[in-house]
Amino acid sequence: MDNRIPKRIIQTGKAVQPIRNRAMMTNVRLLNPDYEYLFFDDEQVQAFIDQEFPQYRVIFDSFQFRIQRYDFFRYLAVYHHRVSYFDLDILLASDLSDLLGFGCVFPFEGLTFSRYLRTQFKMDWEIGNYAFGASAGHPFLEAIIENCVRGQRDPSWVRPMMRGAPFLSKTEYFVLNTTGPGLVSRTLAEHPELAGTVEVLFPDDVCDVSKWNRFGEFGIHFMEGSWRARKNYVLQRLAQRWEVLKMQWLLKSSRKLGKSRGCVLEGVSGVLKEEPTSNNVQ
């Protein structure tokens, strides 16, 4: 079996997309004309689950939020098809040929709010799930799938990752920590034996906020966040301001560790101070 990422791209979404998304989808294809392109709309996602992973039908249907189901789908699809997955709000700046030699690639997301990652693993950062690729049956994707199922079956397993989450955005961080970047990052931290098989596209300075949510030097994630629950304007502004202030505090601690980060196997040197605990999710 070829353990490298092949020339194949997958995206998923509603059958009819707004022009902004269609433009970015076209950009992905034009920059990679020799790649096979697969698109799954809602009906095709349902058919994929029934045909390829019927054992997960009950789990798939049991997720509370639509985005959780489609997070789960992307892991299953990449695991099955060995492809590169991209959200619809990714704008590429170059082709993906430089990634073909790897077996599994994930982007750096940003620094984490999670006290569990920071204190238990000395890991102050997370990887994203808006764009990634892997060879078929890759063990890291298998571990992610297993954790999605575990979190759904055992809600208490999710609680450690919720410690430190901004209290005004509990629902969003529940999603992130059950099927999103929080879960993917936790999987990496808890499986150091797999860390050497995952190429993380770190920026040159992980504390430079302008370098977050980028697919390395290959593209930018615009973070449209259409899945997020709509709040009233005042609550939304308060939540955003609280997250900014909280992250500014955490940045001070992370900057003491330097600009670069490495494989989880090597750990992050230094001691990460825990942020103030008042109003944190427990």
Secondary structure, 3 states (H helix, E strand, C coil): CCCCCCCEEEEECCCCCCHHHHHHHHHHHHHCCCCEEEEECHHHHHHHHHHHCHHHHHHHHHCCCHHHHHHHHHHHHHHHHCCEEECCCEEECCCCHHHCCCCEEEEEEEECCCHHHHHHCCCCEEECCCEEEECCCCHHHHHHHHHHHHHHHCHHHHHHHHCCCCHHHHHHHHHHHHCCHHHHHHHHHHCHHHHCCCEEECCCCCCCHHHCCEECCCEEECCCCCCCCCCCHHHHHHHHHHHHHHHHHHHHHHHCCCCCCCCCCCCCCCCCCCCCCCCCCC
